[in-house]
Amino acid sequence: MQDAPDNAVADQSTSQLGLAVLMAVAAMISVQLGAALARPAMDSFGPFAVTWGRLTWAAVLLWLIVRPDIRSYRPRDLAAAIALGATIAVMTLTFYLAIMRVPLGLVVAIEFLGPLGVAAFGFARSWRLIWLALAFIGVLLLVRNLERWTIDLIGLAFALAAGAGWGTYIVLNKRVGSTFKGLDGLAISFVAAALIATPFGLHETGLSLPGGLIVQTVGLAVLTPLLPYVLEMQALRRLPSATFGILMSAEPGIGALAGYLILHEPLSPQQIAGIACVICASVGATLSARS
């Protein structure tokens, strides 16, 4: 008589796992699709203006949906959410500055040094540091051949800064996700991110906002950052961290595909090999962290 309830629980668990996997994959596709589609808007209005518009719309929409009660949280919890917002702002600004100079797939692969660096702190002096070394080899394949640098060095610096922001985001997102109920922490973080990005956006647009910027950034805000961050937070609540990390390792490949299909950004065989090295390093680091 107990088989039916047990089977029901197992089916529900499998269903939740499948849903979480779909959420993680959808988040990656949304991020890279949004980044690729943002390029024409950034060419027209500038990266600061587009980033500010996206963050502002994301903050407004999420705040209206969630309506977080700030008074129910401690000042130190709110400070963590604001710090996460500052990280989102810096990470987003530097990422979009990078893709103005460097192909999308390469930027995403270089960015992965941030999460891998966070993982390396847990590896200490163990053999697992080989995965960080493999990632560095992959990035070297992306940026240099035997004769010269193959990408814009300023773009490389922005990509590395975005990677540092991504690593910080992972650390802060865990704390905010465990402290706040529902999406309250994320809503507060987006407001902070939008406010921090405001001076940069106004510097680029002036006091008169182009109508095209307002319209285009509404849709871009849904594609990224709003939808992916919500999906990622929900997926992390249903998936083991290792499984989530393995899934997210596919993001450089998705970024390269989006850049090729939408922005017509070709990659050399050496750069494709570099992306493969970064993906393998990410998968290896995630799997070895479980042992």
Backbone as a ProteinNet text record, in pm:
[ID]
protein_1_A
[PRIMARY]
MQDAPDNAVADQSTSQLGLAVLMAVAAMISVQLGAALARPAMDSFGPFAVTWGRLTWAAVLLWLIVRPDIRSYRPRDLAAAIALGATIAVMTLTFYLAIMRVPLGLVVAIEFLGPLGVAAFGFARSWRLIWLALAFIGVLLLVRNLERWTIDLIGLAFALAAGAGWGTYIVLNKRVGSTFKGLDGLAISFVAAALIATPFGLHETGLSLPGGLIVQTVGLAVLTPLLPYVLEMQALRRLPSATFGILMSAEPGIGALAGYLILHEPLSPQQIAGIACVICASVGATLSARS
[TERTIARY]
81.6	0	85.5	217.3	302.1	369.6	356.5	426.3	373	242.3	183.1	232.5	229.5	282.8	430.6	511	653.7	676.2	599.1	611.8	571.4	468.3	423.1	531.2	598.8	707	822.5	856.9	965.7	932.7	808.9	767.2	773	730.4	733.1	876.3	967.4	1107.4	1169.1	1138.8	1190	1135.4	1009	946.6	1012.3	1040.2	1105.9	1246.5	1317.8	1453	1449.6	1356	1343.6	1309	1219.4	1181	1300.5	1381.1	1497.9	1599.9	1620	1712.9	1665.2	1536	1479.8	1498	1480.4	1499.2	1643.2	1739.3	1879.9	1916.4	1870.4	1899.7	1832.8	1708.2	1636.6	1706.2	1760.3	1832.3	1955.1	2031	2151	2115.3	2014.3	1972.9	1924.9	1849	1796.4	1908.6	2009	2122.8	2195.2	2230	2309.9	2228.8	2102.6	2016	1998.9	1976.5	1962.3	2088.7	2205.4	2332.3	2353.4	2322.3	2339.8	2244.4	2118.7	2020	2045	2119.6	2147.6	2252	2330.5	2440.7	2393.6	2288.6	2242.7	2196.5	2129.4	2084.7	2203.3	2307.4	2426.2	2499.7	2498.5	2558.7	2485.8	2353.4	2272.7	2277.7	2266.1	2250.6	2369.1	2457.4	2571.8	2551	2659.2	2647.2	2598	2640.7	2595.4	2444.6	2395.5	2253	2168.5	2209.8	2133.2	2137.4	2253.8	2265.4	2177.7	2181.6	2098.5	1950.2	1909.6	1769.3	1723.8	1805.9	1769.3	1755.8	1853.8	1850.5	1732.4	1702.7	1592	1458.1	1435.8	1311	1300.8	1411.8	1409.5	1374.2	1431.3	1402.7	1256.4	1203.5	1064	968.4	988.4	898.4	901.8	1023.2	1033.5	979.5	1002.5	951.6	799.1	738.6	592.4	534.4	605.3	557.9	577.1	693.8	729.2	680.3	694.2	659.7	721.6	853.4	918.1	894.2	878.4	861.2	999.4	1058.5	1195.5	1203.4	1097.3	1100.1	1116	1089	1096	1236.6	1333	1469.4	1566.3	1672	1772.6	1861.2	1920.3	2006.9	2120.6	2179	2290.7	2243	2118.2	2063.3	2039.8	1987.5	1967	2100.3	2203.3	2336.4	2388.8	2361.4	2404.2	2332.2	2202.9	2126.5	2177.6	2212.7	2266	2403	2484.5	2615.7	2598.5	2498	2469.2	2426.8	2347.6	2306.8	2424.9	2518.4	2638.2	2718.5	2725.4	2797.9	2729.7	2596.9	2522.1	2546.6	2546.9	2568.7	2706.7	2810.3	2947.3	2964.9	2914	2926.6	2857.6	2737.9	2662	2728.9	2770.5	2834.8	2962.5	3047.8	3174.7	3152.3	3051.2	3021.4	2981.7	2892.6	2847.2	2952.9	3039.7	3153.6	3247.2	3260.6	3348.1	3295.5	3163.7	3112.5	3104.5	3126.7	3139.3	3274.5	3370.2	3506.2	3551.1	3486.4	3531.3	3410.6	3424.9	3312.6	3247	3115.7	3036.5	3084.7	3106.9	3148.3	3279.9	3372.7	3501.2	3484.8	3400.7	3377.6	3320.8	3222.7	3160.9	3263.4	3347.2	3449	3549.6	3594.1	3688.4	3623	3494.6	3420.4	3422.3	3431	3425.7	3543.9	3647.7	3757.3	3708.4	3601.2	3547.3	3491.5	3392.2	3340.3	3447.1	3538	3642.8	3739.8	3761.4	3845.3	3783.1	3650	3580.1	3595.5	3581.2	3596.6	3738.4	3836.7	3976.6	4009.5	3939.7	3961.7	3928.7	3831.3	3796	3890.9	3967	4058.3	4191	4224.1	4350.6	4467.5	4549.8	4666.1	4643.8	4522.6	4494.9	4516.3	4508	4525	4416.5	4306.4	4194.8	4229.7	4340.5	4383.2	4418	4428.6	4454.4	4343.6	4219.9	4108.5	4122.6	4174.5	4198.7	4309.2	4412.4	4520.2	4468.1	4378.3	4320.3	4239.4	4167.7	4089.6	4181.2	4294.4	4388.3	4446.7	4474.9	4524	4419	4292.9	4184.3	4174.7	4187.1	4178.6	4297.4	4416	4531.9	4508.9	4444.6	4411.9	4312.6	4228.2	4129	4190.7	4293.1	4337.9	4471.3	4547.7	4681.8	4723.4	4792.1	4858.6	5010.4	5087.9	5233.6	5289.3	5212.7	5266	5210.5	5083.5	5022.6	4898.4	4849.2	4719.3	4610.8	4512.6	4409.4	4278.9	4270.8	4151.9	4194.6	4099.8	4123	4156	4268.2	4313.9	4225.2	4168.4	4074.8	3949.8	3903.1	3790.2	3822.8	3945.1	3989.2	3983.3	4029.1	4025.9	3882.1	3790.6	3650.3	3593.7	3630.5	3582.2	3634	3760.4	3816.1	3746.6	3715.6	3642.7	3503	3438.3	3306.6	3316.8	3426.4	3448	3465	3539.7	3553.8	3417.7	3335.9	3201.4	3115.7	3130.7	3052.4	3088.9	3219.4	3261.2	3204.8	3207.6	3150.8	3000.3	2935.3	2790.4	2751.3	2828.8	2797.8	2800.9	2903.6	2917.4	2802.8	2773.3	2668.6	2528.5	2508.1	2376	2335.8	2432.8	2402.7	2352.3	2417.8	2375.9	2239.6	2219.9	2091.8	1979	2005.4	1902.6	1858.9	1951.5	1917.5	1860.4	1879.6	1835.3	1695.3	1666.6	1539.6	1439.5	1315.4	1210.7	1175.7	1141	1100.4	1203.3	1157.2	1243.5	1266.9	1241.6	1258.3	1400.4	1498.7	1637.5	1677.5	1630.3	1663.5	1599.6	1476.5	1409	1485.9	1529.4	1606.8	1740.3	1802.5	1932	1920.5	1813.1	1795.6	1774.9	1703.3	1685.5	1821.3	1902.3	2035.4	2119.4	2113	2190	2147.3	2016	1966	2011.7	2007.2	2050.4	2199.6	2278.9	2423.3	2453.5	2375.2	2398.3	2344.8	2261.9	2197.2	2294.7	2397.4	2489.5	2556.3	2590	2654.1	2556	2430.6	2330.9	2300.9	2285.9	2257	2374	2494.7	2612.5	2608.8	2558.5	2557.4	2436.3	2322.7	2200.1	2170.9	2226.5	2185.2	2049.7	1984.5	1857.2	1738.8	1757.5	1649.1	1667.9	1570.4	1580.3	1518.5	1593.4	1537.5	1423.7	1316.6	1203.7	1241.7	1328.8	1372	1443.9	1522.2	1592.9	1494.4	1391	1291.7	1220.6	1180.4	1105.2	1193.8	1314.5	1400.8	1447.8	1473.1	1525.6	1419.7	1291.9	1187.3	1200.9	1203	1216.4	1350.4	1456.5	1589	1599	1529.3	1532.1	1469.2	1365.7	1302.5	1396.5	1460.6	1552.6	1672	1725.5	1834.4	1847.8	1848.2	1876.4	1755.8	1633.7	1521.6	1494.5	1461.3	1422.1	1533	1657.4	1761	1788.9	1793.7	1824.4	1714	1589.4	1477.7	1484.4	1509.2	1518.1	1635.2	1749.4	1865.5	1839.9	1779.6	1752.9	1656.1	1554.4	1458.4	1522.3	1609.4	1676.6	1770.9	1842.2	1935.2	1863.5	1737.8	1661.5	1615.3	1622.6	1575.5	1687.9	1803.1	1913.1	2029.9	2103.3	2231.2	2326	2410.1	2501.4	2589.3	2633.7	2720.6	2648.3	2524.4	2447.1	2425.6	2393.8	2373.6	2502	2615.3	2743.3	2776.8	2747.2	2773.5	2687.7	2560.8	2471.9	2522	2561.7	2605.1	2736.4	2809.2	2935.4	2914.5	2793.7	2764.8	2750.9	2751.8	2721.3	2818.7	2951.3	3038.5	3003.3	2965.7	2924.9	2798.6	2702.6	2578.3	2606.3	2695.9	2733.7	2800.1	2889.1	2955.6	2854.2	2757.1	2655.2	2567.1	2527.7	2446	2522.9	2649.7	2731.2	2745	2756.8	2771.8	2641.6	2529.1	2401.4	2341.4	2355.3	2288	2381.2	2504.7	2598	2698.4	2693.2	2783.6	2930.2	2961.4	3097.1	3166.4	3251.2	3320.3	3432.3	3464.3	3573.6	3674.6	3801.2	3905.5	3905	3963.5	3974.4	4045	4146	4216.7	4123.5	4040.6	3948	3839	3793.7	3695.9	3757.9	3885.8	3955.5	3967.6	3990.2	3998.2	3866.7	3753.9	3621.9	3599.6	3640.5	3625.1	3705.6	3824.9	3906.9	3838.2	3779.2	3710.8	3589.6	3513.8	3397.1	3441	3544.9	3595.2	3645.8	3713.4	3762.7	3647.1	3542.6	3427	3358.5	3337.3	3276.9	3365.8	3496.2	3588.4	3592.4	3595.1	3597.1	3470.4	3357.6	3230.4	3223.2	3266.1	3260.7	3359.6	3481.3	3582.1	3550.4	3469.9	3432.5	3345	3283.3	3195.4	3273.9	3399.8	3477.3	3562.2
-120.9	0	126.8	110.8	229.9	264.7	170.8	194.9	317.3	334.6	446.2	581.6	605.8	733.8	751.9	642.2	652.4	684.5	618.9	646.4	789.7	836	973.3	1072.7	1045.2	1133.6	1131.1	1009.6	997.3	1069.7	1055	1123	1273.8	1320.8	1465.3	1516.3	1437.6	1477.8	1482.9	1382.2	1380.5	1497.9	1526.9	1639.3	1771.2	1787.5	1909.8	1922.3	1809.4	1809.8	1849.2	1789.3	1823.8	1969	2020.7	2161.9	2251.8	2216.1	2296.2	2297.1	2182.4	2174.8	2265.2	2259.7	2346.1	2493.1	2527.3	2665.6	2711.3	2624.9	2661.2	2679.8	2589	2598.8	2723.2	2747	2865	2993.3	2993.9	3111.9	3140.7	3036.5	3056.1	3107.4	3047.1	3090.7	3235.5	3270.2	3405.6	3507.6	3474.2	3565.7	3592.2	3485.1	3501.1	3560.7	3524.3	3584.4	3732.9	3768.7	3909.3	3988.9	3927.2	3995.8	4019.7	3917.7	3932.3	4036.5	4033.2	4127.5	4270.2	4284.2	4418.9	4492.3	4419.4	4483.2	4594.8	4573.8	4685.5	4806.6	4782.2	4893.7	4969.6	4896.5	4962.2	5040.9	4991.3	5067.5	5200.3	5201.4	5321.9	5418.3	5364.6	5450.4	5447.3	5348.2	5337.3	5230	5163.3	5054.4	5098.5	5218.3	5265.4	5289.1	5353.9	5385.3	5258.4	5162.8	5038.6	4958.7	4951	4878.7	4943	5074.6	5145.6	5120.9	5130.1	5107	4967.4	4868.1	4729.7	4711.1	4760.1	4742.9	4818.2	4936	5015	4945.8	4898.9	4828.1	4699.7	4628.1	4505.1	4535.7	4644.8	4682.5	4720.6	4800.4	4844.4	4726	4639.8	4527.3	4429.7	4396.1	4299.3	4357.3	4486.4	4549.1	4548.7	4577.7	4578.5	4438.5	4337.7	4200	4149.2	4174.6	4116.2	4201.7	4332.5	4426.4	4384.1	4383.4	4337.9	4433.5	4378.8	4458.5	4479.4	4593.1	4620.1	4620	4662.5	4675.8	4541.9	4432.9	4301.5	4242.5	4315.3	4262.6	4349.4	4283.3	4353.2	4439.7	4546.9	4633.6	4558.6	4459.8	4387.6	4300.3	4253.2	4176.8	4268.9	4388.2	4485.7	4528.4	4539.5	4576	4469	4341.9	4233.2	4241.8	4274.4	4288.5	4405.9	4515.8	4632.8	4599.9	4525.1	4483.3	4394.7	4307.1	4224.2	4312.4	4415.1	4507.2	4580.2	4623.8	4690.5	4595.9	4470.7	4371.2	4348.2	4338.9	4321.2	4438.4	4560	4678.8	4676.6	4650.9	4649.3	4536	4417.5	4301.7	4326.9	4384.7	4408.7	4515.4	4625.5	4733.6	4685.8	4614.6	4570.7	4462.2	4376.9	4272.7	4335.1	4435	4494.3	4583	4642.4	4713	4614.5	4495	4393.2	4344.4	4316.6	4260.5	4365.1	4492.3	4593.4	4580.5	4510.7	4503.5	4361	4262.6	4123.5	4036.5	3932.4	3844	3786.9	3772.3	3733.1	3602.9	3499.7	3370.7	3378.7	3462.2	3477.3	3548.8	3651.4	3724.4	3631	3549.7	3458.9	3358	3306.6	3210.4	3274.6	3395.6	3465.5	3493.7	3528.1	3553.5	3434.8	3314.6	3194.9	3182.8	3262.8	3264.3	3308.3	3390.4	3434.9	3320.6	3244.9	3129.8	3025.1	3002.1	2903.4	2951	3080.7	3135.1	3115	3132.9	3106.9	2961.1	2870.7	2727.9	2696	2765.7	2737.5	2766.3	2862.8	2890.3	2767.3	2690.1	2568.7	2454.3	2461.8	2353.6	2364.1	2486.3	2509.6	2462.3	2369.7	2322.7	2182.8	2142.4	2006.4	1994.1	1869	1842.6	1909.6	1948.2	2006.7	2141.4	2201.4	2327.2	2309.3	2183.6	2157.9	2215.1	2221.4	2274.2	2424.1	2493.6	2636.9	2659	2573.7	2584.1	2559.2	2460.8	2431.9	2551.9	2617.1	2734.8	2846.8	2867.6	2970.8	2938.7	2811.2	2770	2801.3	2770.7	2800	2947.5	3031.8	3176.7	3225.6	3170.2	3207.4	3173	3057.7	3021.1	3120.6	3177.7	3273.8	3407.4	3448.9	3588.3	3606.9	3498.9	3517.6	3395.7	3421	3313.7	3334.1	3263.2	3271.7	3407.4	3484.1	3610.2	3734.5	3730.8	3855.1	3826.3	3933.5	3926.8	3919.7	3834.5	3815.4	3887.6	3952.6	4030.7	4166.3	4256.2	4390.3	4380.7	4440.9	4426.5	4501.2	4613.8	4683.8	4598.9	4536.7	4445.3	4328.6	4276.9	4169.1	4213.6	4336.7	4387.4	4397.4	4444.6	4451.7	4311.7	4214.8	4077.6	4019	4046.3	3998	4063.7	4193.6	4263	4203.6	4171	4107.4	3970.6	3898.4	3769.7	3782.8	3884.6	3909.1	3941.5	4018	4047.4	3922.6	3832	3707.8	3622.3	3613.3	3537.6	3596.3	3729.4	3796.4	3776.6	3780.5	3759.2	3623	3519.6	3384.8	3380.4	3441.3	3440.9	3516.9	3637	3719.1	3663.5	3603.6	3551.7	3438.1	3356.8	3249.1	3305.6	3410.9	3469.7	3535.8	3613.3	3683.2	3582.6	3478.9	3379	3304	3284.6	3211.5	3301.7	3432.7	3525.9	3580	3609	3672.2	3568.1	3595.3	3505	3537.9	3433.2	3452.7	3530.2	3630.3	3713.1	3850.9	3865.1	3995.6	4048.9	3963.1	4007.4	4050.4	3977.1	4010.4	4142.9	4166.2	4292.6	4411.3	4400	4506.9	4526.1	4415.4	4422.8	4492.8	4465.9	4529.6	4680	4722.1	4865.5	4931.1	4866.9	4920.5	4924.9	4819.6	4814.8	4926.2	4949	5054	5191.4	5216.6	5346.5	5369	5263.7	5277	5302.9	5242.3	5259.6	5393.1	5461.3	5584.2	5693.2	5726.9	5833.2	5799.9	5672	5632.1	5647.5	5604.8	5616.4	5761	5846	5987	6057.8	6014.8	6073.2	6048.2	5932.2	5896.5	5952.3	5962.1	6006.2	6154.7	6214.7	6349.6	6345.2	6459.5	6464.3	6422.2	6415.8	6374.3	6227.6	6143.7	6001.6	5969.9	5907.1	5870.5	5769	5788.1	5696.4	5554.9	5544.3	5411.1	5335.4	5407.4	5343.6	5285.9	5363	5318.1	5192.1	5191.9	5078.2	4953.8	4968.9	4852.7	4790.3	4874.1	4818.3	4747.9	4770.3	4694.5	4546.1	4513.7	4373.4	4315.5	4394.4	4345.4	4320.2	4400.3	4381.7	4248.9	4207.2	4078.8	3963.8	3972.5	3867.4	3855.7	3967	3971.1	4115.2	4138.3	4042.5	3978	4026	3985.2	3835.3	3783.1	3642.8	3545.4	3563.3	3467.6	3462.9	3580.1	3580.5	3513.1	3536.7	3471.2	3319.8	3279	3135.7	3069.6	3138.2	3081.6	3063.5	3163.9	3154.1	3040.3	3024.9	2917.5	2780.9	2773.4	2647.6	2606.4	2704	2673.8	2619.1	2655.2	2604.8	2461	2410.3	2275.5	2180.7	2236.2	2154.2	2154.7	2043.5	2046.2	2143.9	2208.3	2308.7	2250.1	2124.2	2060.7	2043.5	1998.9	1979.7	2113.3	2215.5	2348.8	2397.7	2374.6	2418.9	2350.9	2221.9	2148.7	2204.9	2229.3	2284.7	2421	2506.3	2641.2	2640.3	2528	2519.1	2528.1	2505.1	2511.7	2655.6	2752.3	2889.7	2949	2924.4	2978.3	2926	2798.6	2743.5	2807.7	2831.2	2897.5	3040.9	3108.1	3244.1	3249.2	3152.9	3148.4	3123.8	3034.2	3004.7	3127.2	3197.1	3318.1	3425.5	3440.7	3539.6	3507.3	3379	3338.8	3355.5	3310.7	3311.7	3451.6	3532.8	3662.8	3776.8	3772.6	3882.3	3848.2	3725.1	3681.6	3697.9	3652.6	3661	3525.3	3510.2	3381.7	3364.9	3240.6	3209.2	3120.7	3139.5	3056.2	2919.5	2816.1	2684.9	2693.3	2780.3	2795.5	2850.5	2947.6	3005.2	2906.5	2825.9	2721.4	2621.5	2586.9	2497.7	2561.2	2692.6	2762.5	2757.4	2778	2769.1	2628.2	2526.4	2388	2362.3	2419.7	2404.1	2464.6	2582.3	2648.5	2567	2514	2432	2306.4	2239	2118.9	2151.1	2265.2	2304.3	2328.1	2392.6	2418.7	2289.4	2197.2	2068.5	1990	1986.9	1913.7	1970.4	2103.2	2164.8	2133.3	2133.6	2104.5	1961	1867.9	1726.1	1692.4	1747.4	1714.7	1777.2	1883.3	1945.1	1851.1	1752.1	1658.3	1546.2	1523.9	1411.6	1451.1
0	0	0	33.5	43.6	-88.7	-188.8	-314.7	-387.4	-384.6	-457.8	-409	-274.1	-226.4	-259.3	-244.1	-274.3	-420.9	-508.1	-650.8	-683.4	-614	-636.1	-596.5	-482.8	-438.7	-538.1	-587.5	-684.1	-814	-860.2	-982.7	-965.7	-847.8	-822.2	-819.4	-757.3	-750.2	-889.6	-972.1	-1109.2	-1188.8	-1168.5	-1237.8	-1199.4	-1068.7	-1021.8	-1078.4	-1087.4	-1143	-1289.8	-1364.6	-1505.8	-1526.7	-1442.1	-1451.8	-1423.6	-1323.7	-1288.4	-1402	-1466.8	-1580	-1693.4	-1722.8	-1827	-1791.6	-1663	-1618.8	-1641.9	-1607	-1622	-1769.2	-1854.4	-1997.3	-2056.8	-2019.2	-2068.3	-2024.4	-1903.1	-1853.3	-1938.9	-1972.7	-2054.9	-2193.5	-2254.6	-2388.3	-2384.6	-2280.7	-2268.1	-2253.2	-2171.4	-2150.9	-2281.9	-2352.3	-2473.7	-2588.3	-2597	-2698.8	-2672.1	-2545.2	-2509.8	-2536.8	-2509	-2534	-2683.3	-2763.6	-2908.4	-2965.9	-2921.9	-2974.8	-2926	-2816.1	-2763.8	-2845.1	-2921.7	-2994.4	-3087.9	-3169.6	-3255.1	-3174.7	-3061.8	-2977.5	-2920.1	-2882	-2827.3	-2934.8	-3056.4	-3165.7	-3186.3	-3161.2	-3182.6	-3064.7	-2942.8	-2824.9	-2728.5	-2742.5	-2653.2	-2548.2	-2504.9	-2407.8	-2270.2	-2224.6	-2093.4	-2092.6	-2197.8	-2204.3	-2209.6	-2291.9	-2304.7	-2174.4	-2111.9	-1984.6	-1878.7	-1871.3	-1773.3	-1800	-1925.6	-1959.3	-1921.7	-1948.7	-1915.8	-1765.1	-1691.5	-1546	-1484.9	-1537.8	-1483.8	-1507.7	-1630.2	-1658.9	-1576.8	-1563.2	-1483.4	-1338.2	-1284.9	-1146.1	-1128.4	-1221.2	-1210.4	-1220.4	-1319.5	-1340.6	-1223.6	-1177.5	-1068.2	-937.9	-913.3	-790.5	-788.7	-903.5	-910.2	-890.7	-937.2	-923	-780.9	-723.5	-593.6	-476.9	-487	-379.8	-245.3	-234.9	-111.5	5.5	123.1	244.8	307.2	279.2	325	477.2	543.1	689.2	760.4	691.6	756.9	755.9	698.6	689.7	769.9	818.2	897.7	806.8	864.3	783.3	715.3	782.8	721.3	604.6	611.5	499.3	379.2	406.7	299.3	239.2	323.2	273.4	177.9	208.9	119.7	-14.1	-11.4	-136	-218.7	-151.6	-221.6	-281.4	-206.5	-259.1	-381.9	-378.6	-495.3	-613.3	-585.9	-690.7	-751.6	-667.4	-718.2	-806.3	-765.4	-844.4	-978.7	-977.6	-1102.5	-1196.7	-1141.8	-1224.7	-1289.4	-1209.6	-1261.6	-1362.1	-1326.5	-1414.7	-1548.5	-1544.2	-1666.6	-1752.8	-1689.8	-1764.7	-1833.8	-1760.6	-1819.1	-1925.1	-1904.9	-2003.7	-2137.2	-2132.6	-2257.8	-2321.8	-2241.9	-2299.6	-2369.3	-2311.4	-2370.4	-2504.8	-2512.8	-2638.9	-2749.7	-2715.7	-2820.2	-2891.9	-2829.2	-2883	-2915.6	-2850.6	-2860.7	-2894.8	-2979	-3009.8	-2883.8	-2889.7	-2773.1	-2710.2	-2791.7	-2737.4	-2661.4	-2710	-2642.7	-2508.9	-2506.2	-2381.1	-2274.9	-2312.3	-2215.3	-2165	-2254.1	-2212.3	-2116.3	-2148.4	-2059.5	-1924.8	-1928.1	-1804.6	-1710	-1764.9	-1682.1	-1587	-1607.1	-1510.5	-1372.7	-1370.3	-1241.3	-1158.6	-1209	-1134.5	-1105.2	-1201.1	-1176.5	-1069	-1062.9	-956.9	-820.1	-812.1	-686.1	-647	-743.8	-715.5	-670.7	-727.6	-695.5	-549.3	-488.6	-346.6	-262.6	-305.4	-233.3	-261.2	-370.9	-405.5	-331.3	-284	-213.1	-299.8	-246.6	-322.6	-379.8	-393.9	-439.6	-590.4	-639.7	-782.8	-866.2	-801.5	-876	-940.4	-896.3	-957.8	-1105.2	-1149.1	-1290.6	-1377.7	-1321.6	-1400.5	-1422.5	-1321.4	-1338.9	-1441.5	-1438.2	-1535.9	-1677.5	-1692	-1823.3	-1873.6	-1782.6	-1821.5	-1869.6	-1800.6	-1843.2	-1980.8	-2004	-2135.8	-2242.1	-2209	-2301.8	-2333.6	-2231.5	-2253.4	-2336.4	-2312.9	-2394.3	-2541.8	-2565.8	-2703.4	-2764.5	-2681	-2729	-2766.8	-2693.3	-2704.2	-2775.2	-2797	-2855	-2937.7	-3048.5	-3120.5	-3108.8	-3187	-3172.4	-3210.6	-3286.9	-3339.1	-3270.1	-3227.1	-3178.8	-3096.1	-3032.2	-2966.5	-3074.6	-3052.9	-3155.1	-3121.8	-3006.2	-2971.7	-2915.9	-2907.9	-2854.7	-2704.7	-2663.5	-2525.1	-2425.9	-2468	-2379.1	-2359.4	-2467.2	-2455	-2364.1	-2372.8	-2283.5	-2137.4	-2110.9	-1973.2	-1921.9	-2006.5	-1965.4	-1939.5	-2023.5	-2004.3	-1873.5	-1841.4	-1714.4	-1595.2	-1609	-1502.2	-1484.8	-1596.6	-1588.9	-1522.3	-1548.6	-1484.3	-1333.7	-1291.6	-1147.7	-1085.9	-1160.1	-1112.1	-1102.6	-1198.8	-1196.8	-1076.1	-1046.4	-928.9	-800.4	-790	-672	-665.5	-782.1	-789.9	-733.5	-765.6	-717.3	-565	-506.5	-360.9	-294.2	-346.1	-284.9	-311.2	-428.8	-463	-369.9	-327.6	-233.3	-100.9	-53.6	74.1	62.3	-44.2	-61.3	-83.1	-161	-187.7	-64	30.6	152.6	261.2	249	352.6	325.4	198.9	163.3	116.6	138.4	91.7	-53.5	-128	-266.4	-346.9	-418.5	-502.5	-442.1	-312	-246.9	-263	-234.9	-240.9	-380.8	-480.3	-617.8	-658.8	-614.4	-646.7	-588.7	-465	-401.6	-473.2	-512.1	-580.2	-715	-787.9	-918.2	-904.5	-801.3	-778.9	-753.1	-668.3	-640.9	-768	-849.5	-973.8	-1068.9	-1079.9	-1169.2	-1123.7	-992.9	-940.4	-964.3	-947.6	-969	-1115.9	-1205.7	-1349.4	-1402.2	-1323.5	-1371.1	-1414.8	-1336.6	-1381.7	-1515.1	-1536.3	-1661.5	-1778	-1754.6	-1859.9	-1896.8	-1794.7	-1820.2	-1887.6	-1854.5	-1918.9	-2069.6	-2109.3	-2250.7	-2325.3	-2255.5	-2323.4	-2305.2	-2199.9	-2164.8	-2095.1	-2081.3	-2009.5	-2096.4	-2226.7	-2315.9	-2353.5	-2319.1	-2346.4	-2482.5	-2571.9	-2702.5	-2685.8	-2760.8	-2751.7	-2790.6	-2890.8	-2933.7	-2823.9	-2744.1	-2633.1	-2532.2	-2499.3	-2401	-2449.1	-2576.1	-2630.5	-2639.3	-2692.1	-2713	-2582.2	-2482.8	-2358.6	-2274.4	-2302.7	-2231.4	-2262.6	-2392	-2430.5	-2390.8	-2405.8	-2368.1	-2218.5	-2138.4	-1993.3	-1953.5	-2026.4	-1996	-2031.8	-2151.1	-2194	-2100.8	-2064	-1967.2	-1917.7	-1787.7	-1681.3	-1612.2	-1634.5	-1549.7	-1556	-1673.7	-1685.5	-1645.1	-1691.5	-1653.1	-1503.8	-1437.9	-1295.9	-1215.4	-1254.9	-1185.6	-1207.5	-1332.2	-1362.7	-1289.7	-1285.8	-1217.4	-1068.3	-1005.8	-862.2	-832.3	-917.1	-897.5	-924.6	-1025.7	-1056.4	-944.1	-887.2	-778.1	-655.4	-637.1	-524.2	-544.8	-669	-699.8	-738.2	-778.6	-827.3	-729.2	-720.3	-648.9	-717.4	-639.5	-695.7	-805.3	-787.1	-886.2	-1019.1	-1013.7	-1136.6	-1207.7	-1129	-1186.5	-1252.1	-1185.6	-1239.8	-1371.1	-1382.1	-1505.6	-1619.5	-1589.7	-1691.8	-1739.8	-1646.2	-1682.6	-1760.4	-1755.7	-1829.8	-1980.1	-2024.8	-2168.8	-2218.5	-2127.6	-2167.8	-2269.7	-2259	-2364.1	-2502.8	-2510.7	-2639.7	-2692.5	-2602.6	-2643.1	-2686.6	-2615.4	-2652.8	-2789.4	-2815.3	-2945.4	-3056.9	-3030.5	-3131.4	-3157.5	-3049.7	-3065.4	-3141.4	-3110.8	-3180.6	-3328.2	-3359.8	-3500.2	-3577.8	-3517.4	-3588.7	-3600.3	-3493.7	-3491.2	-3532.4	-3481.3	-3508.4	-3618.4	-3669.5	-3776.3	-3734.4	-3612.8	-3559.6	-3575.8	-3676.6	-3694.5	-3592.5	-3561.8	-3471.2	-3543	-3511.1	-3570.1	-3501.8	-3565.4	-3499.1	-3364.3	-3354	-3226	-3118.9	-3155	-3057.4	-3018.5	-3112.4	-3079.9	-2981.6	-3004.3	-2911.8	-2773.7	-2770.7	-2642.3	-2566.4	-2636.6	-2573.6	-2520.3	-2598.3	-2553.3	-2426.2	-2416.9	-2295.9	-2174.5	-2191.9	-2080.7	-2036.3	-2131.5	-2098	-2023.2	-2072.7	-2005.2	-1865.3	-1850.1	-1718.1	-1621.9	-1669.3	-1583.9	-1541	-1636.7	-1604.1	-1507.3	-1536.6	-1449.4	-1308.6	-1296.2	-1163.8	-1086.2	-1155.9	-1089.9	-1042.6	-1128.6	-1093	-981.3	-989	-889.2	-753.3	-752.8	-624.9	-543.3	-608.9	-538.8	-472.4	-517	-465.7	-346.6
[MASK]
+++++++++++++++++++++++++++++++++++++++++++++++++++++++++++++++++++++++++++++++++++++++++++++++++++++++++++++++++++++++++++++++++++++++++++++++++++++++++++++++++++++++++++++++++++++++++++++++++++++++++++++++++++++++++++++++++++++++++++++++++++++++++++++++++++++++++++++++++++++++++++++++++++

